Amino acid sequence: MTGRVEPFSKFDLGGSFPLAAADLLWYHLDKDETAYRAGRLLTSAWRRLRFVALPVYFVRSRGWKRGGVTGSLRAWRIGVLYLLEALGEVIGEAIAGIGGRFT
């Protein structure tokens, strides 16, 4: 609406909370599925420092090989999402720039 990208807008921050809730739900469902008993420290770290706790959880719940593969796939997906977000910003700014010339 403003014609520019605002990184910490209400919309951006509001979208972060449902994603964090979905990530926490996935963590608890995966923990039950793999029958992994996580301690309070790992669960607390998951809520606060998800990007640090995620590789630790994958390795401890699945072993070094499967945990490394799963962690690599997850990191790749996150990288693709960030790349698509950046591409969307560039396209949006280009469209806004074109529209500004004709008004």
C-alpha positions as CSV (number, residue, x, y, z in Angstrom):
1,M,0.0,0.0,0.0
2,T,2.9,2.4,0.7
3,G,4.7,1.6,-2.6
4,R,7.8,0.3,-0.8
5,V,8.9,-2.8,1.1
6,E,8.8,-2.5,4.9
7,P,10.8,-5.3,6.5
8,F,9.3,-5.1,10.0
9,S,5.7,-4.0,9.2
10,K,2.7,-5.2,11.1
11,F,1.9,-7.6,8.3
12,D,5.4,-9.1,8.3
13,L,5.4,-9.5,12.1
14,G,1.8,-10.8,12.1
15,G,2.8,-13.5,9.6
16,S,5.7,-14.7,11.8
17,F,3.6,-15.8,14.7
18,P,1.4,-18.4,12.8
19,L,4.6,-19.8,11.2
20,A,6.2,-20.1,14.6
21,A,3.1,-21.8,16.0
22,A,3.0,-24.2,13.1
23,D,6.7,-25.0,13.6
24,L,6.2,-25.7,17.3
25,L,3.3,-28.0,16.5
26,W,5.4,-29.8,13.9
27,Y,8.1,-30.3,16.5
28,H,5.7,-31.8,19.0
29,L,4.1,-34.1,16.4
30,D,7.6,-35.2,15.1
31,K,8.7,-35.9,18.6
32,D,5.8,-38.2,19.2
33,E,6.2,-39.9,15.8
34,T,9.9,-40.6,16.4
35,A,9.3,-41.5,20.1
36,Y,12.1,-39.1,21.1
37,R,12.0,-37.8,24.6
38,A,13.4,-34.3,24.5
39,G,14.4,-32.6,27.7
40,R,13.2,-29.2,29.0
41,L,16.4,-27.5,27.7
42,L,15.8,-28.6,24.1
43,T,12.1,-27.7,24.2
44,S,12.9,-24.3,25.7
45,A,15.6,-23.7,23.1
46,W,13.2,-24.7,20.3
47,R,10.8,-22.0,21.4
48,R,13.5,-19.3,21.6
49,L,16.4,-20.2,19.3
50,R,14.8,-22.5,16.7
51,F,17.6,-22.2,14.1
52,V,20.1,-23.4,16.7
53,A,18.0,-26.1,18.3
54,L,16.8,-27.6,15.0
55,P,20.1,-29.2,13.9
56,V,20.6,-30.5,17.5
57,Y,17.1,-32.0,17.5
58,F,17.6,-33.7,14.1
59,V,20.9,-35.3,15.0
60,R,19.7,-36.4,18.4
61,S,16.4,-37.8,17.2
62,R,17.6,-39.4,14.0
63,G,21.3,-40.0,14.3
64,W,24.2,-38.3,12.5
65,K,23.4,-39.5,8.9
66,R,19.6,-39.1,8.8
67,G,19.8,-36.0,10.9
68,G,22.3,-34.4,8.6
69,V,20.3,-35.2,5.5
70,T,17.0,-34.0,7.1
71,G,18.7,-30.8,8.4
72,S,20.2,-30.1,5.0
73,L,16.9,-30.5,3.3
74,R,15.2,-28.2,5.8
75,A,18.0,-25.6,5.3
76,W,17.6,-25.9,1.5
77,R,13.8,-25.3,1.7
78,I,14.3,-22.3,4.0
79,G,16.9,-20.9,1.5
80,V,14.5,-21.3,-1.4
81,L,11.7,-19.6,0.5
82,Y,14.0,-16.6,1.3
83,L,15.1,-16.5,-2.3
84,L,11.5,-16.4,-3.5
85,E,10.7,-13.7,-1.0
86,A,13.6,-11.6,-2.3
87,L,12.5,-12.2,-5.9
88,G,9.0,-11.1,-5.0
89,E,10.3,-7.9,-3.5
90,V,12.3,-7.1,-6.6
91,I,9.4,-7.8,-8.9
92,G,7.0,-5.8,-6.6
93,E,9.4,-2.8,-6.6
94,A,9.8,-3.0,-10.4
95,I,6.0,-3.1,-10.9
96,A,5.6,-0.1,-8.5
97,G,8.3,1.7,-10.4
98,I,6.6,1.1,-13.7
99,G,3.2,2.2,-12.3
100,G,4.8,5.4,-10.9
101,R,6.0,6.5,-14.3
102,F,2.5,6.4,-15.9
103,T,0.5,8.2,-13.2
